[in-house]
Structure formats: C-alpha cells, structure tokens
Amino acid sequence: MMPVHENLKGRVAVITGGGGVLCSEMARELARHGVMVAVLNRTAEKGKRVADAINQQGGTAISVQADVLDRASLEKAREEILAAFGKVNILINGAGGNHPDAITDSEVHSGEPSGKSFFDLTEQGFSKVFDTNFLGAFLASQVFGEALLAAEAPVIINISSMSAYAPMTKVPAYSAAKAAINNLTMWMAVHFAPFGLRVNAIAPGFFLTAQNRDLLLDENGEYTERSQKILKGTPMKRFGQPKDLLGTLLWLVDEAYSGFVTGVTVPVDGGFMAYSGV
C-alpha cells in the first residue's frame, strides 16, 4: 500500500464516470488519502455503490447523478457538490466508453459485403462515442473550471488511451476522441498555467474493463485473437490492473510531487508504446 499523501487531506475531487472500473478505483484511493470525493455517474446506482463503499470504509463521498453531455445536468451537480463540500480541487474526466454503432467488425476493409464495415458506421453512433469521450471532458472542465480556479492547488486529470498515439483498429471514433483529449490537455494546460490550474492526462494501456470485455475475452473467458495481439505487443505480457494507475494519479494530483508538471499525457501501458515489435 502506498504512503498517504497528507497534504491531500481535506481536498475535494470530482470524478466523472466514477462508477466505472478504473475511476471507481481512483475514487477509493483518493478517499484513502483524505480527499472528499464526488462520484458523478449517468447511472445513479453505479455511483452510489462506489460512494457507499467509500463511506463504509471511513472516507467521505457523495454520489451525484450527471450526464457529461448535458450542461444543465453538470451545473446542477456542481451546485450540489459545492453545497456539500464548498470547493473543488481536483477534476478527473473519466466518463467515456464505446458503442457498437461506432465499431467495425473487421480490422481492415475486406471489400466483401459481410459484417459491419467503415461504410456501415452510423453518424449517430460515431458522434455519441466521440462526444462522450471528448465533448464530455470539455463540458465538465468548463462547468467546474471556475470552482477549480478559486481553490487551492487545482488540477484536471483527463483520461486518454494508447489509441491516441496509434489508433486501434475497429474503433475509429474512440481513437479520434482520445487523440483529441491529448490535444485539449495541452491547450488547457497553456491556457490556465498563469492561474495555477494544472492540466494533465493519463493514458492507460490495455486494461480489462466492462467496456472492452467482449473484445478481449470470448464466451468461455479465454483471450481472443485481439487479446493475443495486445499481449504480444506489451513487453510486460499482461493486461493492466486498476491499481496500476494509482501511483501516477497521486503523483499528478499532488503539487508537492508534480507542481511544475502540466500539459503532459503519461502512458501507463506495460511498455506497449515503447515497443516496435522487433
């Protein structure tokens, strides 16, 4: 277990998508360091489970229903959080995911009229995935930005992906959105640097989550062909676990450790991005 960062005690973190596999782990870890956590989730029950677990373990958390693509919903959540905690020091833009309507069936175009091709992707599906991963981070940063600027040691953490650097096959909307997240992270870092608001991102490698389980495991729970490709390209030869992100998270949110770090995206990928394949 990592040492407690004492200077994080009493700070407030807002985590969008806080009911998900990776962000719920982040929420629990921040709470262990004395951070008061607001778990934002479109599905209220998922967020409530995370908040309840934190409170039962002696931390402080609330669950707030919010849709990151609905500004009014985010504004309502902000007022509820400020009423409960009085401030916001940390924003983690973790809401994201994929959708079948934005995923091709094959990795490359086959020319055959079978399966879902690039030409079968719907505008609605593509937009939904792009907006959830990118526009949601933009809107949440806007809505919580002024509260962050008024707080001590403010920081925004965006969640990127390996697909931002080299787009994964089958998932063009997700890949494009994560590439945009890296760019937005740098833009906001420059924009807010004179006011002390640091903006960074974490780019997880391949983690087994609810969103990608069907791509990585077959009906028997065995690794798919896609999984085998990923592991072959990952020098550490395993998928990431949620706890693998926590050290990087703590480093980035604690200004005592990373006070001069802004505008970077940190890969946590088991060496995937460094490996050429030979």
Phi, psi and chi 1 to 4 in degrees:
 res  aa     phi    psi   chi1   chi2   chi3   chi4
   1 MET       -  136.8 -173.4  175.2  -70.7      -
   2 MET   -74.5  148.2  -72.8  173.6  -75.7      -
   3 PRO   -59.9  147.7  -19.4   30.6      -      -
   4 VAL   -73.3  133.3  170.4      -      -      -
   5 HIS   -86.1   96.3  -69.6 -135.7      -      -
   6 GLU   -60.8  -33.0  -65.2  -71.5   -8.8      -
   7 ASN   -75.6   -4.8   56.7  -46.5      -      -
   8 LEU   -84.5  -13.5  -66.6  179.7      -      -
   9 LYS   -60.3  131.4 -174.4  175.8 -177.3  179.0
  10 GLY    89.7   -5.2      -      -      -      -
  11 ARG   -82.1  166.7  -65.3 -173.7 -175.8  176.5
  12 VAL  -121.9  129.1  174.9      -      -      -
  13 ALA  -116.4  133.8      -      -      -      -
  14 VAL  -106.6  126.4  173.5      -      -      -
  15 ILE  -124.5  108.3  -53.3  178.3      -      -
  16 THR   -78.3  146.5   72.3      -      -      -
  17 GLY    65.8   26.6      -      -      -      -
  18 GLY   -68.0  -10.7      -      -      -      -
  19 GLY   -88.4   -4.5      -      -      -      -
  20 GLY   -77.6  171.8      -      -      -      -
  21 VAL   -59.9  -50.9  173.5      -      -      -
  22 LEU   -75.5  -45.8  -58.6 -176.9      -      -
  23 CYS   -73.6  -27.4  -74.5      -      -      -
  24 SER   -66.9  -34.8   62.4      -      -      -
  25 GLU   -66.0  -39.8 -168.3   76.5   14.9      -
  26 MET   -62.6  -42.9  -67.5 -178.9 -177.6      -
  27 ALA   -60.0  -46.6      -      -      -      -
  28 ARG   -64.1  -38.8  -74.0 -172.5  -72.5  -91.0
  29 GLU   -69.4  -43.3 -179.7   65.0   12.5      -
  30 LEU   -61.2  -40.2  -71.7  174.6      -      -
  31 ALA   -61.7  -35.1      -      -      -      -
  32 ARG   -63.6  -25.2 -171.5  174.5   71.2   83.2
  33 HIS   -93.0   10.9  -65.7  -96.8      -      -
  34 GLY    88.9    9.7      -      -      -      -
  35 VAL   -80.4  136.0  176.3      -      -      -
  36 MET   -83.9  127.1  -63.8  177.0  -76.5      -
  37 VAL  -114.9  132.1  178.3      -      -      -
  38 ALA  -107.6  113.1      -      -      -      -
  39 VAL   -92.4  110.0 -179.2      -      -      -
  40 LEU   -98.3  130.9  -91.2   63.7      -      -
  41 ASN  -150.9  143.5 -143.0   80.2      -      -
  42 ARG   -65.7  -36.1 -171.7  176.7   59.0 -179.1
  43 THR   -93.7  107.3  -53.4      -      -      -
  44 ALA   -58.1  -38.7      -      -      -      -
  45 GLU   -64.6  -37.5 -174.4   54.3   38.4      -
  46 LYS   -64.1  -42.3  -72.3  178.3   65.8  176.5
  47 GLY   -67.3  -36.4      -      -      -      -
  48 LYS   -64.9  -37.8 -174.8  176.5 -175.1  -58.7
  49 ARG   -61.5  -40.5  -76.8 -162.1  -66.1  -92.4
  50 VAL   -68.6  -47.4  176.4      -      -      -
  51 ALA   -62.2  -42.0      -      -      -      -
  52 ASP   -61.8  -41.2  -73.8  -11.0      -      -
  53 ALA   -63.6  -40.5      -      -      -      -
  54 ILE   -63.5  -46.0  -70.8  171.4      -      -
  55 ASN   -64.9  -37.5  -70.0  -37.6      -      -
  56 GLN   -66.9  -24.8  -72.1  164.3    9.9      -
  57 GLN   -92.9    8.9  -67.8  163.5    6.8      -
  58 GLY    95.2    2.4      -      -      -      -
  59 GLY   -88.6 -172.2      -      -      -      -
  60 THR  -128.0  118.8  -57.3      -      -      -
  61 ALA  -151.7  151.8      -      -      -      -
  62 ILE  -129.8  153.4   59.4  172.9      -      -
  63 SER  -106.8  131.3  171.1      -      -      -
  64 VAL  -129.7  124.2 -176.1      -      -      -
  65 GLN   -75.2  129.9 -167.0  -81.6  -28.6      -
  66 ALA  -160.0  145.7      -      -      -      -
  67 ASP  -109.8  118.7 -178.5  -12.7      -      -
  68 VAL   -68.0  -10.5  -66.2      -      -      -
  69 LEU   -97.9    7.0  -64.1 -177.9      -      -
  70 ASP  -123.1  103.3 -177.8  -17.2      -      -
  71 ARG   -58.6  -41.6 -177.4 -174.1  -64.0  -85.1
  72 ALA   -62.1  -37.8      -      -      -      -
  73 SER   -63.6  -42.8  169.5      -      -      -
  74 LEU   -66.9  -39.0  -73.5  169.1      -      -
  75 GLU   -65.7  -39.5  -70.4  172.4  -16.0      -
  76 LYS   -62.9  -41.6 -177.3  174.8 -178.8  -67.0
  77 ALA   -63.0  -41.2      -      -      -      -
  78 ARG   -60.3  -44.3  178.4 -168.1   60.0 -160.9
  79 GLU   -65.6  -37.5  -62.7  -44.8  -53.8      -
  80 GLU   -65.4  -40.1 -173.8  174.1  -24.1      -
  81 ILE   -69.5  -43.5  -66.9  162.7      -      -
  82 LEU   -65.7  -34.0  -69.9  175.1      -      -
  83 ALA   -66.8  -35.0      -      -      -      -
  84 ALA   -81.3  -41.4      -      -      -      -
  85 PHE  -118.4  -19.1  -64.2  141.7      -      -
  86 GLY    85.0   -8.2      -      -      -      -
  87 LYS  -165.9  170.3   60.0 -177.7  178.6  178.4
  88 VAL  -139.3  119.9  176.0      -      -      -
  89 ASN  -101.9  -30.1  -54.1   89.7      -      -
  90 ILE  -131.9  130.5  -59.0  163.0      -      -
  91 LEU  -120.9  123.0  170.9   64.3      -      -
  92 ILE  -110.7  114.9  -60.8  175.7      -      -
  93 ASN   -88.9   86.0  -76.0  -46.2      -      -
  94 GLY  -104.4   -8.1      -      -      -      -
  95 ALA   -65.7  136.6      -      -      -      -
  96 GLY  -177.8 -152.1      -      -      -      -
  97 GLY   124.0 -172.9      -      -      -      -
  98 ASN  -132.6  179.4 -138.6  -39.8      -      -
  99 HIS  -152.1  140.4 -168.6  -80.5      -      -
 100 PRO   -54.7  -30.9  -26.2   34.2      -      -
 101 ASP   -72.9   -5.3  -70.9  -16.4      -      -
 102 ALA  -119.0   19.7      -      -      -      -
 103 ILE  -124.8  129.9  -59.2  174.1      -      -
 104 THR   -83.1  155.4   63.7      -      -      -
 105 ASP   -78.2  -30.5  -74.0  -21.0      -      -
 106 SER  -114.8  156.6   59.9      -      -      -
 107 GLU   -74.5  -34.2  -66.0 -172.1   -3.4      -
 108 VAL  -131.4  157.0  -63.5      -      -      -
 109 HIS   -66.6  128.0 -174.6   61.5      -      -
 110 SER   -97.7  -20.3   66.2      -      -      -
 111 GLY    81.7   -3.4      -      -      -      -
 112 GLU   -98.9  145.5  -61.2  -64.8  -31.2      -
 113 PRO   -80.9   47.4   31.7  -35.3      -      -
 114 SER  -129.7  140.2   61.1      -      -      -
 115 GLY    78.1  173.3      -      -      -      -
 116 LYS   -87.2  116.4 -172.6 -171.2  -57.4  174.3
 117 SER   -98.3  177.4   77.2      -      -      -
 118 PHE   -53.1  -37.5  172.0   79.7      -      -
 119 PHE   -76.0  -10.6  -59.4  105.9      -      -
 120 ASP   -95.0   -9.7  -63.4  -42.5      -      -
 121 LEU   -64.7  137.8  -59.0 -178.9      -      -
 122 THR   -90.6  148.2   68.3      -      -      -
 123 GLU   -59.6  -39.8  179.9 -178.3  -11.1      -
 124 GLN   -65.1  -43.9  -67.2   78.4   10.6      -
 125 GLY   -64.6  -44.5      -      -      -      -
 126 PHE   -61.5  -46.9 -160.7   99.8      -      -
 127 SER   -63.5  -39.7  -65.3      -      -      -
 128 LYS   -61.0  -45.9 -179.0   68.4  172.0  177.7
 129 VAL   -67.4  -46.7  170.9      -      -      -
 130 PHE   -61.1  -45.2 -170.9   91.5      -      -
 131 ASP   -66.8  -42.1  -71.7   -6.3      -      -
 132 THR   -62.3  -39.7  -58.8      -      -      -
 133 ASN   -83.3  -31.8  -72.5  -81.2      -      -
 134 PHE  -108.8  -58.0  176.2   75.8      -      -
 135 LEU   -61.7  -34.8 -170.6   61.4      -      -
 136 GLY   -61.4  -39.0      -      -      -      -
 137 ALA   -67.7  -40.1      -      -      -      -
 138 PHE   -62.1  -48.8  163.0   72.3      -      -
 139 LEU   -65.3  -42.7  -73.4  173.8      -      -
 140 ALA   -63.7  -38.3      -      -      -      -
 141 SER   -65.5  -38.4  -63.0      -      -      -
 142 GLN   -64.3  -49.2  -89.1 -162.0  -31.5      -
 143 VAL   -67.1  -38.6  168.8      -      -      -
 144 PHE   -96.5   -3.5  -70.6   98.3      -      -
 145 GLY   -59.6  -45.4      -      -      -      -
 146 GLU   -67.0  -36.6  -71.3 -177.7  -75.0      -
 147 ALA   -65.2  -39.1      -      -      -      -
 148 LEU   -62.0  -44.7  -75.7  162.3      -      -
 149 LEU   -63.8  -24.1  -71.1  170.3      -      -
 150 ALA   -88.0   -5.5      -      -      -      -
 151 ALA  -103.3  167.6      -      -      -      -
 152 GLU   -73.8  136.1  173.0 -167.7    6.7      -
 153 ALA    45.4   56.8      -      -      -      -
 154 PRO   -73.2  147.7   29.6  -36.1      -      -
 155 VAL  -152.8  141.6   60.8      -      -      -
 156 ILE  -112.8  133.1  -66.1  174.0      -      -
 157 ILE  -117.8  116.4  -55.7  -66.1      -      -
 158 ASN   -94.1  154.3  -66.4  -39.9      -      -
 159 ILE  -107.8  113.9  -56.7  -59.4      -      -
 160 SER   -99.6 -150.2 -179.5      -      -      -
 161 SER  -167.8  158.6  164.9      -      -      -
 162 MET   -57.9  -27.7  -77.9  -60.9   97.8      -
 163 SER   -69.6  -11.4 -151.7      -      -      -
 164 ALA   -71.0  -28.5      -      -      -      -
 165 TYR   -91.9  -44.6  -58.7   97.1      -      -
 166 ALA  -136.9  109.0      -      -      -      -
 167 PRO   -60.4  131.3   19.6  -30.9      -      -
 168 MET   -68.8  143.5  -76.1 -172.1  -69.8      -
 169 THR   -63.7  155.9   57.1      -      -      -
 170 LYS    79.2  -22.3  -63.9 -172.7  176.9 -177.3
 171 VAL  -124.4   66.5  -69.6      -      -      -
 172 PRO   -65.5  -38.2   24.4  -34.9      -      -
 173 ALA   -68.4  -45.3      -      -      -      -
 174 TYR   -60.5  -45.2 -179.9   85.0      -      -
 175 SER   -63.0  -45.2  -61.9      -      -      -
 176 ALA   -62.9  -39.7      -      -      -      -
 177 ALA   -65.3  -40.9      -      -      -      -
 178 LYS   -70.5  -34.0  -67.6  -54.4 -172.7 -178.3
 179 ALA   -62.5  -40.0      -      -      -      -
 180 ALA   -65.9  -34.6      -      -      -      -
 181 ILE   -60.4  -43.5  -77.7  -70.8      -      -
 182 ASN   -59.4  -42.4  -74.8   17.6      -      -
 183 ASN   -67.5  -43.8 -168.0  -79.3      -      -
 184 LEU   -63.1  -37.6  179.9   66.9      -      -
 185 THR   -58.0  -46.9  -63.0      -      -      -
 186 MET   -65.5  -42.2  -68.0 -173.0  -72.6      -
 187 TRP   -62.2  -48.6 -170.8   93.6      -      -
 188 MET   -66.4  -34.7  -72.2 -161.0  -62.0      -
 189 ALA   -59.4  -44.4      -      -      -      -
 190 VAL   -68.2  -43.5  171.9      -      -      -
 191 HIS   -61.5  -39.1 -169.6   69.8      -      -
 192 PHE  -102.6   -1.2  -69.2  115.9      -      -
 193 ALA   -55.5  -41.4      -      -      -      -
 194 PRO   -63.8  -16.4  -22.5   35.0      -      -
 195 PHE  -107.5    8.8  -62.1   90.9      -      -
 196 GLY    82.6    4.3      -      -      -      -
 197 LEU   -87.8  112.4  170.4   55.9      -      -
 198 ARG   -90.1  142.4  -64.7 -175.3  -59.6  114.8
 199 VAL  -131.4  117.4 -174.4      -      -      -
 200 ASN  -135.3  174.1  -66.7  -64.5      -      -
 201 ALA  -139.5  155.7      -      -      -      -
 202 ILE  -115.8  131.4  -61.6  172.7      -      -
 203 ALA  -111.5   94.6      -      -      -      -
 204 PRO   -63.6  146.6  -18.8   32.4      -      -
 205 GLY   -76.0 -136.4      -      -      -      -
 206 PHE   -97.5  111.2  -68.6   88.9      -      -
 207 PHE  -114.7  140.9  -72.5   65.5      -      -
 208 LEU   -83.2  111.7 -169.7   59.0      -      -
 209 THR  -129.2  175.8   67.9      -      -      -
 210 ALA   -62.0  -33.4      -      -      -      -
 211 GLN   -70.5  -34.2  -74.1   93.1  -15.9      -
 212 ASN  -110.3    5.9   63.6   17.4      -      -
 213 ARG   -55.5  -41.1 -176.6  170.5  -64.3  -85.7
 214 ASP   -70.1  -22.2  -69.6  -19.6      -      -
 215 LEU   -82.2  -28.4  -73.6  171.8      -      -
 216 LEU  -103.5  -21.8  -58.4 -178.6      -      -
 217 LEU  -125.6  141.5  -61.9  179.3      -      -
 218 ASP   -86.1 -174.7   63.2   20.8      -      -
 219 GLU   -65.9  -15.9   59.8  -86.8   13.1      -
 220 ASN   -97.4    4.1  -61.6  -43.1      -      -
 221 GLY    81.0   11.2      -      -      -      -
 222 GLU   -92.0  156.9  -59.1  -66.1  -32.8      -
 223 TYR   -63.0  135.5  -71.6  149.1      -      -
 224 THR   -79.6  173.6   61.0      -      -      -
 225 GLU   -58.7  -36.6 -178.0 -177.7   -5.5      -
 226 ARG   -64.4  -41.4 -166.6  169.2  176.3   85.2
 227 SER   -60.4  -43.1  -72.7      -      -      -
 228 GLN   -61.3  -37.8  -60.9  -68.9   -4.8      -
 229 LYS   -64.1  -43.5  -75.8 -174.9  175.5 -177.8
 230 ILE   -62.0  -47.9  -69.0  166.5      -      -
 231 LEU   -66.2  -33.7  -66.0  173.5      -      -
 232 LYS   -64.1  -32.2 -174.6  176.9  179.5 -179.4
 233 GLY   -92.1    3.0      -      -      -      -
 234 THR  -110.4  107.1  -57.5      -      -      -
 235 PRO   -54.0  -30.3  -29.8   37.5      -      -
 236 MET   -81.7   -5.1  -66.4 -173.9   74.7      -
 237 LYS    58.0   38.0  -60.0  -56.6  177.1 -169.4
 238 ARG  -156.1  162.8   68.3  173.6  176.6   87.4
 239 PHE   -80.5  154.1  -72.1  112.6      -      -
 240 GLY   -71.8  156.0      -      -      -      -
 241 GLN  -112.9  148.4  -58.9  171.7    7.3      -
 242 PRO   -49.2  -37.3  -30.5   37.0      -      -
 243 LYS   -64.7  -19.5   65.8 -179.6 -178.1 -179.6
 244 ASP   -66.7  -18.4  -69.1  -36.4      -      -
 245 LEU   -87.9  -14.9  -61.1  173.3      -      -
 246 LEU   -71.7  -37.3  -58.2 -179.1      -      -
 247 GLY   -63.3  -42.9      -      -      -      -
 248 THR   -64.3  -41.5  -58.4      -      -      -
 249 LEU   -58.5  -50.1  172.3   68.3      -      -
 250 LEU   -62.8  -40.2  -68.3  171.4      -      -
 251 TRP   -58.7  -45.0  169.8   58.2      -      -
 252 LEU   -74.7  -30.4  -71.4  175.0      -      -
 253 VAL   -87.0  -14.8  -61.2      -      -      -
 254 ASP  -100.7  108.1 -170.2  -19.8      -      -
 255 GLU   -64.5  -18.9   79.1  -74.6   -4.2      -
 256 ALA   -66.7  -24.6      -      -      -      -
 257 TYR  -102.1  -32.4  -70.8   77.1      -      -
 258 SER  -136.2   33.8   59.3      -      -      -
 259 GLY   -64.2  -17.8      -      -      -      -
 260 PHE  -110.1   19.0 -158.6   50.4      -      -
 261 VAL  -110.6  117.6  177.2      -      -      -
 262 THR  -153.4  146.6 -165.9      -      -      -
 263 GLY    84.0   14.0      -      -      -      -
 264 VAL  -107.9  154.0  -56.1      -      -      -
 265 THR  -116.4  121.0  -61.7      -      -      -
 266 VAL  -100.1  116.9 -178.7      -      -      -
 267 PRO   -73.6  135.5  -12.4   27.7      -      -
 268 VAL  -126.8   86.8 -177.2      -      -      -
 269 ASP  -139.9    9.7   66.7  -12.4      -      -
 270 GLY    64.1   20.7      -      -      -      -
 271 GLY    91.5    4.5      -      -      -      -
 272 PHE   -55.3  -47.7 -175.9   90.0      -      -
 273 MET   -71.1  -26.2 -166.8  166.0   70.1      -
 274 ALA   -81.2  -16.0      -      -      -      -
 275 TYR   -91.1  125.4 -176.1   43.1      -      -
 276 SER   -84.7  -13.4   70.7      -      -      -
 277 GLY    99.9   -9.4      -      -      -      -
 278 VAL  -135.2      -  -64.5      -      -      -
